[in-house]
Structure formats: C-alpha cells, structure tokens
C-alpha cells in the first residue's frame, strides 16, 4: 500500500507514475479530495479521461478498485445490497422441519450469511491494503431517486439496512464520481463533493499523452493528428473528438507501432482476397447465354464470355427502367379515368408488379438472343 501524496507536486508525480498527464488544477482537486476525505465529482465531455483518474489512483496507491457502472433504472438491489431469498426459503423449511423457535429463525435468516453485497456496500468494508477506490461511473444515466439515496453514503459513508441497522465504514473509501452532463445533477449531491470540470487537453499536453499511450508513433504523425483534432474541437460540431479518439487514431494510423492498445502492423498481402485466414466470398454463378437459331456448341462457347454479364449492362438497366416507368404511367392514367376505388387500385398495382417482373425477364431474353444473333438481327 502506497501512502497518500503530501503536496500537489507529489500528486502530479503520483498520477504521472501511472501514465496520466494531468494539469496542476486537476492535481489540486485530487489532492484536496484525498486529504479531506471527500468524494471527487468529475464532470466533462465523453473521452476526456474522467474514468481513467479512478483507475490511475487505484493503480498508483495499490488499492482495490470497486466500480459501479450506472444506468437507467439502477436500484438499491443492484447497487447496495440484496437478500438471497432462495437460501432464506430453504433455511426456513429446514428450521420448520426441525421445529426450531420462530425468533431464532428470524435472527438467522437476516444475517450476513444471506446478504448479497453490491459495490456500494463492498466499498464500506475494511481492506488490508487500505480503503478501496470506489468509482461511480456516469451518474447522469441514473434516475433522481438514486441520487437522493447516495446522499447518506457520500456525507457519512454509511448505509442503513432495515433488517440489520446502519453499517459504517471504519475508513472512508476514495470516491470518484463521473458524469457526462447529459442531465443536471442535483446541487445537494454536488455540495458533498469536490467538483471539477475536466476539459479537453491542450495541444502540448495532448502530445505528451500520446508519448505515453502510443510510444511507437512518430513525432510528425502525432503532431499532425493533434493539430487536426484541435481544429475539430474549435468547430461547432455535434460530437467533438475526445482524448481517447486521438489515441485510437494515432494507433490505427501508425502501421509500425507495437505499443499496448495499438494494432500491430499486418504482413504484406494480409488483406488480399487470396489470404486463407480471411473469409472468402463465394462468386455468384453467371447465367449461360441463350443459343441463336442454327448455332452450334462451338459458336456458343466463344460468345458466352461476352453475354455473361449482360444483365449488369447500364444500357439494359436504362431500357428496363424506362419501359417500367412508361407502363406505370399508362396504368395510373387508366385507373384514374375509370374512377375505381382503393381495392381496384391495389389489384392493378399488384398486376403492375407482376407485369414488371415479366417484362424484365422477357427483355433479358430478347437482349440475349439479339446479342447471340449478332449483326444479322439488325437487318
């Protein structure tokens, strides 16, 4: 277990030892939250490194990381505790068969043996390495009643279970709360925390982060990517690229990088169609050409290559589309003049579709016969 940093400079060095490049203002907020034993509330856009701070603190301080991923509909049974009802029913049946006292049964089934501890309750338990790091990630995804339940935990570091009582932490955990600000968090929760807005990194700091996260990338590539990303963040876009997007972009662009988290370069010809390790697409069978009158097998063999791809010809598609549009226009005028109802129009539309399919087939056959016949068909 590593002791807590004494000064803000030590906090900067502690974060840097786990490859997290932070500015002095963020290190000051982390330092105050550690020494005053108050939760750290981090808010900012997605991909700026809020969740990474909790992981870095757990790694640098050698503490256990307990993560609660928030989502819509999160309740106490999934976040704090839950009773093992199946085991309780079995215990009650066994006690009734043994004719035990009812008061003894009640004291037995509501004990720690039947209590399922969720992340928030696990964070209050004592640890040999020291208080764990509790990460409550993306709190803005939860509902407002769950925020109200967190007030007791964040202010007094305790949880009340009606069947047992109040469970308090001997040493408060290191709590880090993150939010992407998809909705506003209540002020009562913010007052119990140290609030800090995590902004996008500057160009110099982003280059330093790339040196840590993608050491195999060249200096010129990193500068080009960082310069372009900085320009994108200055535009009025719906979604701005975060630091994680920059790291992934550099890793994918650098074909020689072998750093952790980056895709290594593939050997030459890896992405070719003949590579047996990649799934091969089966070729669709080509239709055979229709023979002309008086044509022998030898003549058809020579002309088969020219007529195999006739159905994909652009001129053929234009002729088919033009005939189909003309037929539909005549059919629509005829239906409107007759004053038919909706059922009549539906029947005519189905007949039009059948005629369209038949006309395509007949036109295909005619084109193949004309191609097979050669110049003699034009006479």
C-alpha positions in Angstrom: 0.0 0.0 0.0 1.3 3.4 -1.0 0.8 6.4 1.3 -1.1 9.4 0.1 0.9 12.3 -1.5 1.8 15.1 0.7 1.8 18.0 -1.7 0.2 18.9 -5.0 3.5 18.3 -6.7 3.6 14.8 -5.3 0.1 14.2 -6.5 1.2 15.2 -10.0 4.1 12.8 -9.8 1.8 10.1 -8.5 -0.6 10.5 -11.5 2.4 10.6 -13.9 3.8 7.4 -12.5 0.7 5.6 -13.9 1.0 7.4 -17.3 -1.7 10.0 -16.6 -0.7 13.5 -17.6 -2.7 16.0 -15.6 -2.5 19.7 -15.2 -1.9 21.4 -11.9 -5.6 22.4 -11.3 -6.8 18.8 -11.6 -4.0 17.6 -9.4 -5.0 20.2 -6.8 -8.6 18.9 -6.8 -7.4 15.3 -6.4 -5.0 16.3 -3.6 -7.7 18.0 -1.7 -10.2 15.2 -2.1 -7.7 12.7 -0.8 -6.6 14.6 2.3 -10.0 16.0 3.3 -11.6 12.6 2.6 -14.4 13.9 0.4 -15.7 12.5 -2.9 -14.3 13.8 -6.1 -17.0 14.8 -8.6 -15.7 14.9 -12.2 -17.8 16.3 -15.0 -17.0 16.8 -18.6 -17.4 15.5 -22.2 -17.0 11.9 -23.0 -13.5 10.7 -23.7 -11.5 13.3 -21.7 -10.1 11.0 -19.1 -12.6 11.1 -16.1 -12.9 7.4 -15.5 -9.1 6.9 -16.0 -8.4 9.0 -12.9 -10.1 6.5 -10.7 -8.1 3.6 -12.3 -4.9 5.5 -12.0 -5.5 6.2 -8.3 -6.2 2.6 -7.7 -3.0 1.5 -9.6 -0.7 4.1 -8.1 -1.9 3.7 -4.5 -2.2 -0.1 -4.8 -5.8 -0.1 -3.7 -8.7 -2.2 -4.8 -10.9 -0.6 -7.5 -14.7 -1.1 -7.0 -16.7 0.2 -10.0 -20.4 0.9 -10.1 -21.5 1.4 -13.7 -24.7 3.5 -13.6 -27.6 3.0 -16.0 -31.3 4.0 -16.2 -33.3 2.1 -13.7 -30.5 1.3 -11.3 -31.9 0.5 -7.9 -30.7 -0.4 -4.4 -30.8 -4.2 -5.1 -28.2 -3.8 -7.9 -26.1 -1.1 -6.3 -26.1 -1.6 -2.5 -27.4 -5.0 -1.2 -29.9 -7.7 -1.8 -31.2 -10.6 0.3 -30.6 -14.2 -1.0 -34.3 -15.1 -0.9 -33.8 -18.7 -2.3 -31.4 -19.6 0.5 -33.7 -17.9 3.1 -36.6 -20.1 2.0 -34.5 -23.2 2.2 -33.4 -22.2 5.7 -37.0 -21.6 6.8 -38.1 -25.0 5.5 -35.2 -26.8 7.3 -35.9 -24.9 10.6 -39.6 -25.8 10.4 -38.8 -29.4 9.9 -36.5 -29.3 12.9 -39.2 -27.5 14.9 -37.0 -24.6 15.9 -38.1 -21.4 17.6 -39.5 -18.7 15.4 -37.4 -16.0 16.9 -34.3 -18.0 16.2 -35.3 -18.4 12.6 -35.8 -14.6 12.2 -32.4 -13.9 13.7 -30.8 -16.5 11.4 -32.2 -15.6 8.0 -31.4 -11.9 8.4 -27.7 -12.2 8.9 -24.6 -11.6 6.9 -24.7 -15.1 5.6 -27.8 -14.4 3.5 -26.7 -10.8 2.5 -25.5 -10.2 -1.1 -23.2 -7.2 -1.0 -23.2 -5.0 -4.0 -20.5 -2.4 -4.9 -21.5 0.4 -2.6 -21.7 -1.9 0.4 -18.4 -3.6 -0.5 -16.7 -0.2 -0.5 -17.5 0.3 3.2 -15.8 -2.9 4.3 -12.3 -2.7 5.7 -9.4 -3.8 3.4 -5.9 -5.0 4.3 -4.4 -2.8 1.6 -6.3 0.3 2.8 -9.6 1.9 1.8 -10.6 0.9 -1.7 -11.2 3.3 -4.6 -15.0 3.5 -5.4 -15.8 4.6 -8.9 -19.4 5.6 -9.6 -19.3 6.0 -13.3 -21.7 8.1 -15.4 -24.1 9.1 -12.6 -26.1 11.2 -15.1 -27.5 8.0 -16.5 -29.4 7.1 -13.3 -32.7 8.4 -12.0 -33.0 11.2 -9.5 -34.3 8.9 -6.6 -30.9 7.1 -6.7 -29.1 10.4 -6.3 -31.1 11.0 -3.1 -30.1 7.6 -1.8 -26.4 8.5 -2.3 -26.6 11.5 0.0 -26.2 9.4 3.1 -23.3 7.4 1.6 -21.4 10.5 0.4 -21.8 12.6 3.5 -21.4 10.0 6.4 -20.1 7.0 4.5 -22.7 4.7 5.9 -25.6 2.6 4.6 -28.8 1.7 6.5 -30.3 -1.7 6.1 -33.7 -2.0 7.9 -33.2 -5.7 8.9 -29.7 -5.2 10.3 -29.2 -1.5 11.0 -26.6 1.1 10.0 -23.3 -0.1 8.5 -20.4 2.5 8.8 -17.0 2.5 7.2 -14.0 2.4 9.6 -12.0 4.4 7.0 -13.9 6.2 4.2 -13.1 5.0 0.7 -11.7 7.1 -2.1 -14.8 8.0 -4.0 -14.7 9.3 -7.6 -17.9 10.2 -9.4 -18.1 10.9 -13.1 -20.8 12.5 -15.3 -21.1 13.3 -19.0 -23.6 16.0 -18.2 -26.4 14.5 -20.2 -28.6 15.9 -17.5 -28.1 18.2 -14.5 -27.0 16.6 -11.2 -28.7 17.9 -8.0 -26.9 20.6 -6.0 -27.3 18.6 -2.8 -25.0 15.9 -4.2 -22.5 18.4 -5.6 -22.2 20.1 -2.2 -20.9 16.9 -0.7 -18.1 16.5 -3.2 -15.2 18.4 -4.7 -16.4 19.5 -8.1 -14.0 19.7 -11.1 -14.8 20.2 -14.8 -12.4 18.1 -16.9 -11.8 20.0 -20.2 -10.2 18.9 -23.4 -6.4 18.9 -23.1 -4.2 21.5 -24.8 -2.0 20.6 -27.8 1.2 20.4 -25.7 -0.5 18.2 -23.1 -2.1 16.0 -25.8 1.3 15.4 -27.4 2.7 14.4 -24.0 -0.2 12.0 -23.5 0.5 10.4 -26.9 4.1 9.8 -26.0 2.9 7.8 -23.0 0.0 5.9 -24.6 1.4 5.4 -28.1 5.2 5.4 -27.7 5.7 3.8 -31.1 4.1 6.6 -33.0 6.3 9.1 -34.9 6.6 12.7 -33.8 5.4 14.0 -37.1 2.3 11.8 -37.1 1.4 12.8 -33.5 1.7 16.5 -34.4 -0.5 16.2 -37.5 -3.2 14.3 -35.6 -3.1 16.6 -32.6 -3.3 19.7 -34.9 -6.2 18.4 -36.8 -8.1 17.3 -33.6 -7.5 20.7 -32.1 -9.1 22.3 -35.2 -12.1 20.0 -35.0 -12.7 21.0 -31.3 -12.8 24.6 -32.4 -15.7 23.9 -34.8 -19.4 23.8 -34.0 -19.8 20.0 -34.2 -22.4 17.9 -32.5 -19.8 15.5 -31.1 -16.2 16.6 -30.5 -13.4 14.0 -30.5 -12.0 13.2 -27.1 -8.6 12.2 -26.0 -9.4 8.5 -26.4 -10.3 9.1 -30.0 -7.0 10.8 -30.6 -5.1 7.8 -29.1 -7.0 5.3 -31.2 -6.5 7.4 -34.4 -2.7 7.5 -33.9 -2.6 3.8 -33.1 -4.5 3.0 -36.3 -2.6 5.4 -38.5 0.9 4.3 -37.3 1.5 1.0 -39.1 4.7 0.2 -37.3 3.5 0.7 -33.7 3.6 -2.2 -31.3 2.7 -0.3 -28.2 0.0 -1.8 -25.8 -3.5 -0.9 -27.0 -2.4 -0.4 -30.6 -2.9 -2.8 -33.5 0.4 -4.2 -34.8 1.2 -4.0 -38.5 0.0 -6.8 -40.6 2.3 -8.7 -43.0 2.1 -7.7 -46.7 -0.8 -9.2 -48.5 -2.8 -9.8 -45.3 -5.8 -8.0 -46.6 -5.7 -9.6 -50.1 -8.6 -11.7 -51.3 -6.4 -14.8 -51.6 -5.5 -14.8 -47.9 -6.8 -18.2 -46.5 -7.1 -16.7 -43.0 -9.8 -14.3 -44.1 -13.4 -15.4 -45.0 -13.7 -15.7 -48.8 -16.8 -14.6 -50.6 -18.3 -17.1 -53.0 -18.7 -16.0 -56.6 -22.3 -15.9 -57.8 -22.9 -18.3 -60.8 -23.2 -16.4 -64.1 -26.2 -17.2 -66.3 -25.4 -19.1 -69.5 -26.3 -17.3 -72.8 -29.2 -18.4 -74.9 -28.4 -20.0 -78.2 -29.4 -18.4 -81.5 -31.2 -20.3 -84.3 -28.8 -22.7 -86.1 -26.0 -22.0 -83.7 -23.7 -24.8 -82.7 -21.9 -25.6 -79.4 -18.6 -24.2 -80.7 -20.1 -20.8 -81.6 -21.8 -20.5 -78.2 -18.5 -21.3 -76.4 -16.8 -18.3 -78.0 -19.6 -15.8 -77.4 -20.5 -16.9 -73.9 -18.0 -14.6 -72.3 -19.5 -11.5 -73.9 -23.1 -12.3 -72.9 -22.4 -13.5 -69.4 -22.5 -10.0 -67.8 -25.3 -8.7 -70.0 -27.8 -8.3 -67.1 -25.4 -5.8 -65.4 -25.2 -3.6 -68.5 -26.0 0.0 -68.0 -27.9 0.3 -71.2 -30.0 -2.7 -70.3 -30.9 -1.1 -66.9 -31.9 2.2 -68.6 -34.2 0.4 -71.1 -35.9 -1.6 -68.3 -36.4 1.4 -66.1 -37.8 3.5 -69.0 -40.3 0.8 -70.0 -41.4 0.2 -66.4 -42.0 4.0 -65.8 -44.0 4.3 -69.1 -46.1 1.3 -68.2 -46.8 2.5 -64.7 -47.8 6.0 -66.1 -50.3 4.4 -68.5 -51.7 2.2 -65.8 -52.1 5.1 -63.4 -54.0 7.2 -66.1 -56.2 4.3 -66.9 -57.1 3.7 -63.2 -57.8 7.3 -62.6 -60.1 7.6 -65.6 -62.1 4.6 -64.6 -62.9 6.0 -61.2 -62.0 2.8 -59.4 -61.8 2.5 -55.7 -58.9 1.6 -53.4 -59.3 -2.1 -53.9 -59.2 -1.8 -57.6 -56.0 0.3 -57.5 -54.4 -2.3 -55.2 -55.3 -5.1 -57.7 -53.9 -3.0 -60.5 -50.7 -2.3 -58.6 -50.2 -6.0 -58.0 -50.8 -6.7 -61.6 -48.3 -3.9 -62.5 -45.7 -5.6 -60.3 -46.2 -8.9 -61.9 -46.1 -7.3 -65.4 -42.9 -5.5 -64.4 -41.2 -8.8 -63.4 -42.4 -10.5 -66.6 -41.2 -7.6 -68.8 -37.7 -7.7 -67.2 -37.5 -11.4 -67.9 -38.7 -11.1 -71.5 -36.4 -8.1 -72.1 -33.5 -10.1 -70.7 -34.2 -13.0 -73.1 -34.6 -10.7 -76.1 -31.3 -8.9 -75.4 -29.5 -12.3 -75.0 -31.0 -13.5 -78.3 -30.1 -10.3 -80.1 -26.5 -10.4 -78.7 -26.1 -14.1 -79.8 -27.5 -13.4 -83.3 -25.0 -10.6 -84.0 -25.4 -8.0 -86.8 -27.8 -10.2 -88.7 -30.6 -9.3 -86.2 -30.4 -5.6 -87.1 -31.4 -6.3 -90.7 
